[in-house]
Amino acid sequence: MLRSFKGSLRVLALVAATLCVVSTADAGLLSRLAREAGDAAGSAGKHIDTPKHLLDEGASLAKRLPKVTGAASLALMPAPGNAWQLVTPDGKSLQLASLHDLPNALDDAARQTHRPLAGDLPGKAPVPDALQLALRETDFFKLRDQLVSLPPKARAVMVRPNGKTYDLKPISTSNGTRLAVALSPDVLINPATARALDGNIRFLSRPVKRADLKMARFNSSEAANASGPGDMIADLNADILASSLAKYKNRTLVVTGRITPHPQTGRPQLSVRDGKSVREIDLDAFQRAAESQRVNLMLVESKSLVQPGKSWFSRTALEKRFESAQSAITQAELLKALSPPNSTTLIHAAD
């Protein structure tokens, strides 16, 4: 699920197969992504956690962090006895009695990274203006609910097994505050597992096929049969969901509407304007129908039930954003383009 905050819309993504983000038009990509994610998850996190190895790995992680002027780089690593330690780029270690000591220990460890300069007081290394704290991917999943109160000048960074780094930013969830992975400054991922993280990063970094992206509306009248894959607006029939989706196999459809729980069952449902009436569509049934036809859904929740029009994007702000989204390069940029301006897009990524 993907949500956009600071605006009146939420973008949610439902896809066929195993990934819980908006999918792609490339046939077979989803199953391939699932295999790749499984392979990566199987190999990630295999560490020989001996004291010497932990120091060497921590020093390597600290060195991999982006170069930031005036910032010290440290790594937070496990230590013997179920403890934690801060490791400098040259392999020095500062043991922590507990994670509660981390905010105070950061300055002491950062001083150890300082190279004396002319004018420095003897024996008194200054505290750097900023701190970068590297975490292994496996440790991110252990600590993401605990490292939410770092000093303002400290920035947590996850280093993946392939060496790529991602900033970690705090988000609010139903269970409290936790760290999420920043794919970009305004697109964050809250992954359920390492498998979900790997699969979604791979997917969101892939290019968008603009010709296979359409905006859907519900029109269950006979006129719905007149539209086809060549139209920018895809007409769907709520009475025969699977067969109306069949025309858009291997395409991504953006669907708008109001999402609410069913009054009796509590199951999520999509309320849409369908011709002159309002229809309530079970989201699970919608997703199953899309999966059966290999159609990928991006659901954009809106307070309005108004559906897209056939006239060239002349009615709603969302339609105008959709038009500009055609210039998106990657899936992540597409999601951001469909989100309200000045908002943060948060993807709750499941396996």
C-alpha positions in Angstrom: 0.0 0.0 0.0 1.2 3.4 -0.8 0.0 6.6 0.8 0.5 10.2 0.1 0.3 12.5 3.2 -0.2 16.3 3.4 -2.9 16.2 0.8 -6.4 15.1 0.1 -5.4 12.0 -1.8 -3.9 8.7 -0.9 -2.3 6.5 -3.6 -2.6 2.8 -3.0 -1.0 0.2 -5.2 -2.4 -3.3 -5.8 -0.6 -5.6 -8.1 -0.8 -9.1 -9.6 1.4 -11.8 -8.2 3.7 -11.1 -5.2 4.6 -7.4 -5.0 2.5 -4.8 -3.2 3.3 -1.8 -5.5 2.1 -0.6 -8.8 3.3 -3.1 -11.5 4.7 -2.9 -15.0 3.6 -3.9 -18.5 6.5 -6.3 -19.1 5.0 -9.8 -19.3 6.5 -12.1 -16.7 8.3 -9.3 -14.8 6.4 -9.9 -11.6 7.3 -13.6 -11.3 10.9 -12.7 -12.3 11.1 -10.0 -9.6 9.8 -12.5 -7.1 12.5 -15.0 -7.9 15.2 -12.3 -7.8 13.9 -11.0 -4.5 13.9 -14.5 -3.1 17.5 -15.1 -4.3 18.6 -11.8 -2.8 16.9 -12.4 0.5 18.5 -15.8 0.7 22.0 -14.4 0.3 21.5 -11.2 2.3 22.4 -11.1 6.0 24.8 -14.0 6.0 27.5 -12.6 8.2 30.3 -14.3 10.2 29.8 -12.2 13.3 33.2 -12.7 15.0 34.6 -9.7 16.9 37.3 -9.1 14.3 34.9 -9.5 11.4 32.4 -7.1 12.9 35.1 -4.4 13.3 36.3 -4.9 9.8 32.8 -4.8 8.4 31.8 -1.8 10.4 34.8 0.1 9.2 34.0 -0.9 5.6 30.4 0.3 6.0 31.5 3.6 7.5 33.8 4.2 4.5 30.9 3.4 2.1 28.8 6.3 3.3 28.4 9.3 1.0 31.1 12.0 1.5 29.5 14.9 3.3 31.6 18.0 4.2 32.0 18.4 7.9 30.2 15.1 8.7 31.7 12.1 10.6 30.9 8.6 9.4 30.3 5.8 11.9 28.7 2.3 11.8 26.4 0.8 14.3 27.3 -2.9 14.6 26.5 -5.8 16.9 29.0 -6.7 19.6 29.6 -9.8 21.6 27.2 -10.5 24.3 24.1 -9.2 22.5 25.4 -5.7 22.8 26.1 -3.0 20.2 29.1 -0.9 19.3 30.0 2.2 17.2 32.8 1.6 14.7 34.9 4.3 13.0 36.2 4.1 9.4 39.7 3.1 10.8 38.2 0.2 12.9 38.1 1.8 16.3 35.2 0.7 18.5 33.2 2.2 21.2 31.1 -0.3 23.2 27.5 0.6 24.2 26.0 -0.5 27.4 22.6 -0.3 25.7 21.0 1.5 22.7 19.8 4.1 25.2 23.4 5.3 25.4 23.7 5.8 21.6 22.8 9.5 21.4 25.5 10.4 24.0 28.0 8.0 22.6 27.8 9.3 19.0 29.8 12.5 19.9 32.5 10.5 21.6 32.8 8.1 18.7 32.7 10.9 16.2 35.7 12.6 17.9 37.7 9.5 17.2 37.3 10.1 13.4 38.7 13.6 13.6 42.0 14.4 12.0 43.8 17.2 13.9 43.9 20.5 12.1 45.9 23.7 12.7 44.3 25.6 15.5 42.8 22.6 17.3 43.2 22.5 21.0 45.7 19.9 22.2 44.0 16.7 23.3 40.5 18.1 22.6 39.1 17.0 19.3 36.0 19.0 18.2 32.7 17.3 17.7 31.7 17.2 14.0 28.8 19.3 12.8 27.0 16.3 11.4 27.0 12.5 11.8 26.2 9.7 9.4 25.4 6.4 11.1 25.6 3.3 8.8 23.5 0.2 9.5 23.6 -3.2 7.8 20.3 -4.2 6.1 19.8 -7.0 8.5 20.3 -4.7 11.5 17.9 -2.1 10.0 15.1 -4.7 10.5 16.2 -5.3 14.1 16.5 -1.6 15.0 14.1 0.4 12.9 11.6 0.7 15.8 14.3 1.7 18.2 16.5 4.3 16.4 13.8 7.0 16.1 15.3 9.5 18.6 18.7 10.2 17.2 20.1 13.7 17.7 19.0 16.1 15.0 22.5 16.3 13.5 22.7 12.5 13.1 21.5 10.8 10.0 20.9 7.0 9.8 21.9 5.4 6.5 21.2 1.8 5.5 24.0 0.1 3.5 22.7 -2.8 1.4 24.8 -5.9 0.6 25.4 -4.5 -2.9 27.0 -1.4 -1.4 24.1 1.0 -2.3 23.1 3.4 0.5 19.7 4.7 1.4 18.8 7.4 4.0 16.5 6.3 6.8 13.8 8.6 7.9 11.2 8.4 10.8 7.6 7.8 10.0 4.4 7.4 12.0 2.7 4.0 11.9 -0.2 2.5 13.8 2.3 0.9 16.2 4.3 4.1 16.8 7.3 5.7 15.1 9.9 3.7 13.0 12.5 4.2 10.4 11.6 3.9 6.7 13.9 3.6 3.7 14.1 6.8 1.5 14.1 5.9 -2.1 14.2 9.6 -2.8 13.6 12.6 -0.5 9.8 12.3 -0.9 9.3 8.6 -1.7 9.7 6.3 1.3 9.3 2.5 1.7 8.2 0.8 4.9 9.1 -2.8 4.0 7.6 -5.8 5.8 10.6 -8.0 5.2 14.0 -8.0 3.5 12.4 -9.8 0.6 9.8 -7.0 0.2 12.5 -4.3 0.4 14.6 -5.9 -2.3 11.7 -6.6 -4.6 10.2 -3.2 -4.3 13.5 -1.3 -4.7 14.2 -3.3 -7.9 10.7 -2.6 -9.1 10.5 1.1 -8.3 13.8 1.7 -10.0 12.6 0.3 -13.3 11.5 2.5 -16.1 7.9 3.2 -16.9 6.4 2.2 -20.2 4.2 5.2 -20.9 2.2 3.6 -23.6 0.9 0.9 -21.2 -0.2 3.3 -18.5 -3.9 4.3 -18.5 -6.4 6.0 -16.3 -9.5 3.9 -15.7 -13.1 4.8 -15.0 -16.2 2.7 -14.2 -18.8 2.8 -16.9 -21.0 -0.2 -16.7 -23.3 0.8 -19.5 -23.2 -0.7 -23.0 -21.0 2.2 -24.1 -18.2 0.7 -22.1 -17.6 -1.9 -24.8 -16.8 0.8 -27.2 -13.5 1.7 -25.6 -10.3 -0.3 -26.3 -6.7 -0.6 -25.4 -5.8 2.3 -27.7 -7.7 4.9 -25.6 -6.0 6.8 -22.8 -9.2 6.3 -20.7 -9.9 2.6 -19.9 -13.6 1.9 -19.3 -14.4 -0.8 -16.7 -17.7 -2.7 -16.1 -18.3 -3.3 -12.4 -20.7 -6.2 -13.2 -18.2 -8.1 -15.2 -14.9 -7.0 -13.8 -12.7 -9.8 -15.0 -13.9 -9.7 -18.6 -13.7 -5.9 -18.8 -10.2 -6.0 -17.4 -9.1 -8.6 -20.0 -8.7 -5.9 -22.7 -5.9 -4.3 -20.6 -3.8 -7.4 -20.0 -0.2 -6.5 -19.1 -1.1 -2.8 -18.6 -1.2 -0.6 -15.6 -4.5 1.1 -14.8 -4.8 4.1 -12.4 -8.2 3.9 -10.7 -9.7 6.7 -8.5 -12.4 6.6 -5.9 -13.2 6.7 -2.2 -11.9 3.8 -0.1 -13.9 2.9 3.0 -14.6 -0.2 5.1 -17.8 -2.1 4.4 -20.3 -1.3 7.1 -21.0 -4.9 8.0 -17.8 -6.8 7.1 -15.2 -4.1 7.5 -13.6 -5.2 4.3 -12.1 -2.3 2.2 -14.3 -1.2 -0.7 -14.0 1.3 -3.5 -16.8 3.8 -4.0 -17.0 5.2 -7.5 -19.3 7.1 -9.7 -20.5 4.7 -12.3 -22.5 6.5 -14.9 -25.3 8.2 -13.0 -25.1 5.9 -9.9 -22.5 5.2 -7.2 -21.1 1.7 -7.0 -19.3 -0.1 -4.1 -16.6 -2.5 -5.3 -14.9 -5.0 -3.0 -11.2 -4.3 -3.3 -10.2 -7.9 -2.7 -12.5 -9.0 -5.5 -11.1 -6.2 -7.7 -7.6 -7.4 -7.1 -8.4 -11.0 -7.8 -10.0 -10.0 -11.1 -6.9 -8.0 -12.0 -4.6 -10.8 -11.1 -6.6 -13.3 -13.2 -6.2 -11.0 -16.2 -2.6 -9.9 -15.5 -3.7 -6.3 -15.1 -1.9 -4.1 -12.6 -3.8 -1.6 -10.5 -2.7 1.7 -9.0 -5.6 2.9 -6.7 -5.7 6.6 -6.0 -8.0 7.4 -3.1 -9.9 10.7 -3.4 -12.6 12.4 -1.5 -14.4 12.9 -4.8 -16.2 10.1 -6.6 -15.8 11.9 -9.9 -14.3 9.6 -12.6 -12.0 10.7 -15.4 -13.7 12.1 -18.5 -13.1 11.4 -22.2 -12.2 15.0 -22.9 -8.4 15.4 -22.7 -7.8 15.7 -19.0 -9.9 18.9 -18.5 -11.8 18.1 -15.4 -9.7 17.3 -12.3 -6.4 18.1 -10.8 -5.6 14.4 -10.7 -6.1 14.1 -14.5 -3.7 17.0 -15.0 -1.2 15.3 -12.7 -1.7 12.0 -14.7 -0.9 13.9 -17.9 2.4 15.2 -16.4 3.1 11.7 -15.0 3.6 10.5 -18.6 7.1 12.1 -18.4 8.1 9.9 -15.4 11.2 7.9 -15.9 10.9 5.3 -13.1 8.0 3.7 -11.2 8.9 5.7 -8.1 8.8 9.0 -10.1 5.4 8.0 -11.5 4.0 7.4 -8.0 5.3 10.8 -6.9 3.9 12.5 -9.9 0.4 11.1 -9.0 0.7 12.3 -5.4 -0.5 15.7 -4.2 2.1 18.5 -4.4 4.4 19.0 -1.4 3.6 15.5 -0.1 5.5 12.5 1.1 4.7 9.2 -0.6 4.9 6.3 1.8 4.9 2.7 0.4 3.9 0.0 2.8 5.6 -2.8 1.0 4.6 -6.4 1.6 6.0 -9.6 0.1 
